[in-house]
Amino acid sequence: MNATAAVQGTPPAAAWSASRLREDFLLAQAVDALQEGWPADALLAAEAACRRHAEAAIPALLRATILQASRSAFSSAAWYHAWRRDPQDARLQDLLINDWLAHGAGARIAALAPALLPARCRAASHASLLASLRQAGCLPAGACWRAGAAIEGMLFEAHTAPPAQLCLRDELSQQNYDVRLPPGAAGARFSFVPPHPDGVWSLAVAGATTALPGSPLVFAVPRATSAAPPAATALGVLIPVHSGLAQVQACIASVLASLPANRAGATILVIDDASPEPALAAWLDAERDAGRIGLLRNRYNLGFVESVNRGLRQLQGHDVLLLNADTLVHGDWLDRLRAALYRADDIAAVAPWSNNGEISSFPSIARAAPAPDAAALARLDDQASALHGAGACADVDVPACCGFAMLMRATVLAAIGGLDGNAIERGYGEEVDWCLRAAAAGYRHRIATGVYVAHAGGVSFGDEKHLRVRQNRAVLMARYPHYYSAYRRFLQDDPLAAARACLAASLPPAAAAIDAAPAPLPPSLVSSCTRIAVLAHCTAGALAAGVLALARLVAARPDLALRLLVIGEVSETLWRTGVVDVVAPASGASLLSDSDLIGLSGCIVLLAADPAQARIAIDTVRLDPDFDAGNWFSALLARAHVAPRPALAPLHFANPGSTGARS
């Protein structure tokens, strides 16, 4: 007997409130409901688990299965969300790529699959991935990886036509070496020891314009430099770029436009990380030829970490400001950042406010906001500068800076070296590792609250980002087991709150938002019952008594097969009515919005304390402390007799405390 049938006399959904604390029970109910033909019921259980456990793969995998079985338009996004929970899991990778194959997303496969191939080849789990690459037309293919002191790799199909010759390039010395593979290397591992043990190596098939996935292979580790920086330290602005002509042009233009406002001269060095965009490469060449920037071009794509390290070697002896190519700057930002860096001898790095700067995000900590345009940036940056100059807010120590715009002290770079590409692969987390190495050497880091830099964010690595975040986060957790608890404590205590509030209070109120049209609801899935949605429910709120009374009325009419979908909190008493499905409110990372969930679960009406919170194309009844559940329930039954959602007209009720309006 399945878990649902164990609760006699109730449809599958009605059993769910019996064990709300057990995630395994919740997922079992989802499986049972799906098998019995109630995908809406199954989705609610799976979504509840997904929102409670945002990092867990199994609930997300089950949700994707439910949506795919229901032919929902959300199914592809659901497979992507499931893969993001554990991007290194081979089974989740295959499921995602199979879904992309089914939907003709060959470009996404071609972009992501090469990043997955080295680990899959090394683990001998590459056969299924290779079959997908073949089906997507992404062969020939190959991969390489470090194996102790050796380099290993594999080549497939056209790459293995004899004689197979590889080009090994030392990115430190810019020297090339030939590597000849033995006959019959098709699909077999090769292995060789590089010419010396301290290189940064790119490996490519002879004549190819791109290196094998897995490059660069970094054997070198960060080291202190022997030469001490000069007394009057120069300043370098280091901008790695790869793609996005318009963003790169805007970034570099904003830096160049700001230079006259800064007393300290700065060298602008751009690293072209083997850009695939000819127009971008040509524009960078023109800027270099005009003397506006310095330019280094990687022969093969090295990723953010080794591109930065190449720039740091070029700028040895400089204070170096790492600047993402999707940023905009304003005014005398360099002078203000440098002043913050030199306010004490033990400050290793500083970073500014930003709309998207993790700890230094404004207006909300660790929450990205849309990037301001040039006029809004000038307003924000000028105000931050004025407040700091007037002593209204001070710089604040942080566990680590965010690397979108991080100024690093030359003496610290000389003492601990550059970024660690040996342990941190390609990008994400590299600035945290550098900051924590500096902290171990006795230095600290700060947010410069008198500077604001705009940052678009999230465009550098595409889908590969999630893989790199997971890989590099594991390295940081192993090296610095205290860091993430310190980071969470910083978010909780929020030492930047006073400075953020000061800046927010000094700005003019935002213009009133234009009233948007209601969001259309997605088609509902098949359900065992009809549902009434309750949005933003709070157990301590004045409306809780009315919702409880309504639940008891619903429970007294089991013949109606009616339930409440409560998005928010519930009390134990409300749970025990047995007619409530509960889901936590959606977050910014949720696959489904609350309105999506209301639509998919087939709710016929929405009850909300403030209908303005819910721009949803469904009949909405505003709740207030005078909400009369009995009158409302009677009116609902008389008006629609729990009719399907499309048959409902706007609801109007006689009790003064409740109004019906289409929201």
N, C-alpha and C positions, 0 to 999 in steps of 0.2 A: 504494500500500500504506500502511495506517495505521501509527502508531507501535507499536501493540500487536502487529500481525502481524509486525513486523520482528524480534521475539524469538521464534524458532521453537520449537514444541514446548511452549509454556507458555500457561496461561490469561492473560487480560488482567492480573489482579492480580500475577502473578509477574514481569512485566516492570518493575514500578514501582521496584524497588530499584536498577535499573541506573543511574539518573541522579538521585540524591536532591538534588543541589544546584541543579537547574534547575527553577524554578517554572513556566516555560512548558511544559516537558516534563510536569510533574505535571498541569497543567491540560489539556494535550492528552490525557493518559491518561484523565482524568475524562470528557472529551467522547467519546472512543472507547468507553469502557466503557458510558456511557449509551446511545450509539447501538446498541451490541451487546446491550443488554438486561440489563446488570449494574449496577443503580443503587446497590447497596451498595458495589461497588468504586469507582464514580464518586464517591460521597459521601466515602469515606475520602480520596481524593486531593484533593478540593475542600476538605474540612475541614482537612487538613494545611496547605494554602496559607492558609486563613483564619486559622488560629491563628498561623502564622508572620508574617502581614502583616495585623495587626488593623485597619489603616486602609484597606486596598486594597478597591476596590469590585468588581473583576472576579471574584476568587474567591468573594466573598459572593453576587454575582449568579448565578454558575454553581451554587453550592450551592442557592440558592433554586429554580433551574430544575430541578435534580435532585429536590428534595423535592416540588415541585409535580407533576412528571411521575410521581412514585411515589405520589401522593395521600397524602403523609404529613401528619400533624396538625401538623408543624412548619413547613409551607410558608408560612403567613401571617407567622409570626414571622421566617422567613428573608427574606422580601421586606422586612420592616421593618428588619432588620439590614443588608441590602444598601443600602437608602436611607440609613441613618444614616452609612454610609461616605462618602457625598458628597451631602448633602441638597439641594444647589443644582443637581444634575444633573436636567434636565427629564425625561430618559428614566426615571431611577430614580423620580422623583416619580410619573410616569404609571403605572409598573408597580405601585407601592405602592397607589395610589388604585384602580386596576383590581382589585387583589386585595381591597381593602376593599369595593368595589362587589359583587364576587362573594360576599362573606361578610356582606353586609347591615350593614356598619359605617358607616352614614350619619352617626352622631354624630361619629365621628373625622374623617370627610371634612369635615364642616361646621366642625370646630375647626381643622384644619390647612390646608385648601385656601386660605382667604383670605390666610394668611400667605405662600403661594407665589405668589399671583396678581400682586402688583405687579412682581416681577422678570420673570415670564413675559410680562406685557403689554409691559413696556419692551423685552424682547428679541423681541417679536412671535412668541412660541412658545406662546401661550395657547390656541390653538384646541382642542387635545386636552384640556387641563385644563378648559376651559369646557364641553366635551361631557360630561365626567365630572360636573361640577357640576350640569349640567342633569339628567343621569340620577339623581343623588342628591337632586334636589329642592332644591338650594342656590342657585337663582336667585330674584330678581334679585341681581346682584353688581356689583362695581366695584372699582377700585383707583386709587391715586395714588402719585406718587413725585416726588423732586426731579430737576430737569434744569437744572443750572447755577443761574441766578438765578430760574428759573421753576418752577412747579408743573405737572406733567402728570398725566393720568389717563385712564381709560376707564370707561364705564358699559355695562351689558348688560341687555337685555330690559326688565323693568318699570321699571327705574331711568331709562330713556330716554324714557318717555312725555312728550310735550311739554305745557307748557313745562318743560324741565329746569332746575331752579334748585338751586344748591348753597349751603351755609352754610360760610363760612370763619371759623374762630375762632382768634384770637390768644391762646394759652394764657398768655402773659406778662401781657397787659393785661386779659384776660377780655372782649375786645371782639369782636363778630361783624360780618362783612361778607357781603353777598349777592353771589353769582357766578351770572350767567345764561348758560347755554350756548346756542349757536345752534341753530336747527331742524336736524333730521337728524343729531344727535350719536350716534345709536345705533351702538355698536360702533366708533366712531371716537375717535381721540385728541383730547383737548382740552388746551389750554395757556394759562396766564395768569401774570402776574407779581404776586406778593403786594404788598399796600400798602406794606410797608417791608421792607428786606432782612435784618432781624435778629430775626425772630420764631420762635416755636414754634407751628406751625399744625396745627390739626385741620380736616379737610375732610369734610363729610357732605352727603348729599342732604337738601334742605330738609324738615324735619319728622321726620327719622329720629332714632332714639335712639342709634345707634351711628355712629361715623365710618367712612369708607372704609378698607379695609386699606391700609397704607402710612402712615397717620397714627400719631403726629404727625410732621410734616415739620419737622425741626429745622434752621434756618438759623443760629441763635445759637450762638456758641462760648463756652467758659468764659472769664471775665475776672476780674481782680482787682477787689475792691471798694474803694471810696475810703475808707470808714469803718473805722478800726481797732477791734478788739474792746476792750471795757472791761478795766480792770486785773483786776477780779474777774469772770472769765469764767463765764457761766451755762452750764448743761448741758441739752441737749435730747436726748430719745430719740425717734427718727424711725422709725415703723413703717408702711411701705406695705402695704396689704391689697387683695386682689381677690376671693378666694373661700375657702371652707373655714371655716364658722362655728365649728366646734368647736375647730379649731387656733387661730384668731384669739382666741377667748375664753380659751383656756388660756394663750396667750402674754401677752395684756394682763393677765390676772389674776395671772400670776407676776410681771410687772413691778410692778404696783400693790402686791402683797403684799410686795415687797422694799423698797419706798421707806422704810418706817420704820427699816430696818437701815442705811441710808446717810445719812451726815452731809450730803452735798451734796444740795440740792434739785434736782429735775429736772422739766422740762416734758415731758410725753408728748404727742406730736403724731402722729396717725394720718392717713394719706392714703388715702381710699377711692377706688381707681382704677376708678370706674364699675362697682362690683360688680354682677354679674348675679343675686345672691342677695338677694331682698327681706328675708329674715330677718336676714341679716348687716347690711344697711344700717340696719334698724330697731334692732338691738342697738347698733350704733355711735352712732346718734342718742341712744339712752337713756343710754349712758355719757357722751356729751358733755353732755347736759342735766343729768346728775347731777354734773357738774363733775369727773369723774374723768379725762377726756382732752380734748385739743384735737382738732378734726376738720376736715379739708379734704376736699371731695368733688370729684373730677374729673367734668366733664360727659360727656366721652368718655374711653375707655380710653387712657392715655398710655404705659403700660409702666412698668417699674421705674425706668429712668433719669430720665425727666422727672417722674415722681411724686416721686422723691427731690429733684430740683432744685427743684420747687415747695416742698417742705418746707424745703430749705436756705435759700431766699429768705425764708421765714417765720421761720426761726430764725437769721437773720443776726446775727453777733456771739457765737453760742454754740459751745462744743464740741458736736459732734453725734455721737451714737451711732446708726449705721444698724443696725437690728435687723429681721431677717426675721420674718414673722408665723408661722413654723412653728418657733419657738424657745421654750425655757423657761429662766428664770434663777432665781438663788437668792442669798439673803443680801445682804451688802454688796458685791455684784459691781461696782456703779458706782464706789464709792470705790476699790476695788482696781484697776479698769481705769484710772481717772483718775490714780491714783498712778503706775501704769506709764507713762502718757502723759507725765507731768511729771518723770520721773526725769532727763531731759536736755532741753536747749533745742532740740535738733535732731530730736526724735522727732515725726513727723507723724501716725502712726496706730498703734494697737495692736489686737490681736485675741486672744481667749482660746483655751484648749483647747476641743475639741468632739469628739463622736463622728463628726461629718461636717463637717470644716473644712479640707479639702485639706491644706496644709502643717501645720496645727495639729491634725490628727486624732489622736485617742487611742482605742485603744491602738496603732494602726499608722499610720505616716505616709502621707498621701494615699490612705487606704483607709477608706471609710465603714463605720461599724458602726451597729447599731440604736440609736435614741435611748433613753437611760435614762428611766425614769419619775421622778416627783418625788422619791421616797425615794432612789433610786440617784443622781440628780443632786445632791441635798444631800450625800450621802456623798462623791461625787467632788469637788465644789466645796469642801467643807470641808477635805478632805485636801489638795487643791492649795493652798489658802490657808495651811494650817498649815505645809506643807513650804516654801513660799516665805517665809513669815514667819520660819521658823527658819534661813533661809539655805541650805537644802538644794538649792535649784535657783534659777537666775537667769533673768531674761527674755532672750530670744534674738532677734538681728536676723534679719529675713527679707527676701527680695527684694520681696514685696508681701503685704499681708494679704488674707484671705478676707472678703468683705463681708457674711457672714451676721450678724456682730456686730462691727462695726468702729467704734472711737471715733476721730474725726478732730479735730485741733486747730484751734481757731478762727482762730488767726493764719495757719495754712497755707491754710485755706479762703479767707481774705481775700486771700492772696498769689497763689494760682493758680486760684481759682474752684472751682466745683462739678464735677459729672460732665459728661463730654463726650458729650451726646446727638447732636451734629452728626456724629460719626464712629462712635460705638457705638450700634447700633440696638436700642432697646427694653430689652435686658438681657443679662447675661453678659459678664464681662470689664471692666465699667465701673470696678470698684474697683481692678483691676490698672492700668488706664490712669491713674487718679487717683494711685495710689501711685508710679508711674513718673514722672509729671509732677512730683510732689513731690520724688522722688529727684534729678531733673535740677536742681531748685532748691536742692539741698544737704541735703535731709532724709532720714531713715531711718525704718524701720518695725520693729515688734517683736511677738513673741508674749508675752503676759502669762501666764507659767506658773503664776501664783497664782490663776487664774480659770478656771472651766469652765462652758460654756453648752451645753445640749442643742439639737440641730438635726436636724429630720426630713429636710429637703432634698428636692430633686427634684420639688416639687409646683407650682411657680409657673407654668411655661409649657407643661406637657404635652408633646405631640409637637413643638411649635414650638421647644422647647429646642435640639434638635440643629441646626436651621437657624440659630438665633442664635449658638450656640457657634461654628459654622464661619465665619459672616460676621465676627463680631467678633474671632475669633482671627486672621483674615487682616489685620485692621486693626492689631492689636497686633504681629504679626510684621513688618509694614512699618514701623511707627513705632519699634519697639524690637527690632531684630534680635538683640540680646544677651540678651533676657529669657529665652527658653525654654531656652537653654543654661545660664543661671544657675540657672533653676528646676530643671532636671534635675541640675545639679551639687549643688544643695542637697539634693535627694532622695537622691542617692548618698552624700554626705558626712554627711547627717543631723545637723546641729548640735544638734537637739532630742533626740537619742537619750538623753543622760544624764538630762535632766529627765523624759523619758517613762519611762525605766526606774525612776527614783526614785519617780515617782507609782505606777507599776505595782507596785513592790515593797511599797509602803505599804498596798496594798489587800488585803482578805481574798481568799483563793482563791475562784474562782467555784464555785458548787455543781455537783456532778457532773451532767452532762447525762443526761436520761432516754434510754435506749436506744431509738432510733426504729426503726420497722418498715422493712424493706428497701424501697427505691424500686422500683416496678414498671418493667420494661423495656418500651420501645415495641415495636410489631411490627417484625420484621426485614424488610429489603428483600431483593429477589432478588440473589443473589451467585453469582459464578463458583466459589466455594470455601467450605469451612467454616473458621472461625477460632477460635483460642484467644487470649484477651486476657491481656496481661501489664500490670499496673498499677504505676505509679510506678517504672519501671525506671531503674537508675542504672549507668552503665558502670563506675564505680569501686567499686560495691557488692560485697558478698560473694556475692550471688546471681547476678551476671552470668555466671559460668562455667556454672551450671546451665541458665540460659536459652539460652546459646550451644549447649550440648550438646543441648538439646531442639530448637533450630532445625536442627541438623545431622541429627538423627533424622528430623524432618519432611521435610527436603530429600531424604533418602534414600528416601522413599516418595512420589514424585510421583503415583502412582496414587490416593492418598487425596485429592488436591486440597485439602490442608490448609495453612493459613498462620497466622502469629502476628501479632496486632495488638498492637504495643508502644506503650504510652502512657508516654512518657518519653524517655530518652536511648538511643542505640545506638552501638556501636563499629563501626568499618569492617569488622571481621571478621564481626560479626553481620549487617551489611548484605549482605555478599558471599555469605551463604547463599542469598540470592534468595527467601526465603520470609517476609520480614518487611515489614509495613506499619507505618510510624512516624508517630505524631501527638504533638505537644506536649501536655502536660497542660492541661486547661481552666483558664481564668482566670475571674474574676468577670464579665467582659464577654462571655464566650463564649455563643453561641446554644445549643449543645449541651453538656450536661455529659458527663463521661467515661462515666457509666452510660448516658446516651442513645445515645452513639456505640457502645458495646458492644452495646446492644440492636439498633439499626438495622443494624449490620453483621453480625448473626446469629451472634455468638460463642456457643459451646456451653458454655464454662467460663471461669472467671476465675482467673488465678494472681496472687497478691498477697503482698507481704512482710508486710503487716498487714491482714487482712480487715476490721478495724475501720475502716480508711480507706475502705472501699467497702461502703456499705450498699446492696447491689444484690441483687435477687432472681434470682440465678443461682448455680449450683454454684461454690463458691469453694475453692481449694486454697491453703493458707498455704505460702509459700516460706520456707525458712531456709537457712543455709549448707550444710546437709546434704542439700539437695534432690537426689534421685536422678532425673535426667531420664529415664534408661533404664527404670527400674521404673515410673515414673509413666506414661510413654508407652505401655508395654506394658499397664498396667492400664486405661488409657483405651480402647485398641483392644479389649481383651477385654471390658470392661464395656459399652461403647456402640457400638463399631465406628464411631466418628464419626457417631453418630446425630444427627438434628435436635435442637435445643435442648429442645423440649417433652417429648421422650422420656427425657431424662436424669433419673435419680434422684441424690440426693447421693452423691458419690464418696468412697470410703474406700480408703486404700492402706496396704500393709503396712510400708513403710519408716518408721522411727520419726520421721524429720524432717519428714514431711508428713502433715497431717491434712486430712480433707475435712469441710466443714461448709457448710450453706446459710447464707449471710450476709445 
